[in-house]
Amino acid sequence: MPDLLNTAPGRNDGITARVLEATGRTITAARDDMHARTADQREAAALAVSVGSAILALVHRWSDDEGLIEYTEACLPAQFTIGYEYTP
């Protein structure tokens, strides 16, 4: 499990699969919430945009009956395209 704690760039590729393998858990529920809003000072600095610029905020959660497995927050600048591929 120490490898899961490595924060070096590129080391989190496939991290979810490694966490599931190490814990023996299975994702049974998933939810993404997104909303448009304006960037605060911290977000604006990270995105190289002006404070108050339009951004898209995202929260991503994967869980099972035991609780949360993966949680992610992200902010994306305007003109950034998000796409999801899925089978209907």
N, C-alpha and C positions, 0 to 999 in steps of 0.2 A: 504493500500500500504506500510506502514512501514515494514511489514514482508519481502517485496521484497528487502529491503536494508540490511537485516541481512546477515553478511558475516561469520557466524559460520560454522565450518565444517559440511558438510551434509545438510545444509540448502538450498542449491541451487538445490537439487534433485527436478525435476519437475518444475524448475523455468520458463521455457519457457511457459508452460501451464498457470502458474499463471500470467505471464506478459500479455499473450494474453487475459486472462479473465479480468484482471484489466483495460486493455486499449481498449478492444473491437475490437482489430485488428485480422487479419487473414493472415498467411503466404501464399503468392502467388508466390514467387520466391525464389529459393535456389541455392547456388553455393559454391562448395568447390574447392580450388586450392591448389595443393601440388607440392613441388619441393625439390629435393635433393641438399644439399649444405654443407658447413662446419660450424661447431659451432664457434660462437664468444666467448669471455671470459665469458659473463653473462650466455649464454646458456650452455656452457660447465660446469660451476660451478653448475647450477641447475640440469643438467643431470648426474653429476658425471662422465664426460668424459673429455678427453684432448681437449684443444683448437685446432681447425682444424679437429676434428673428423667428420666423415660423419654423418649427421642428415637429417631427413625429416621435412621440414617446411610446415605447413598447415594453411590456412586461410579459415574460414567458415563464410558465410553470409546468413541470412534469411531476407527477406523484403516483403513489400507490396507496393501498389501504393503511400502510404504516406512516404515511405522511409525505412531505416534500422530498423529491429526489434532486431536481434541478430547478434553479431560479435564476433568471437573467433580466436585467434592465438595460435598455439601450435608448439612445436618442439619435435620430437621423436628421440631417439637414434637408431643406426643401430641394426638390428636383432629384431626390434619391429614389430609385425604383425598387420596390419589394416584389418578389414573385414567389409563388408557391406552386409546386407541381404536385398533383394528386390524381388518384384514380377515382372517377365518379362511381 
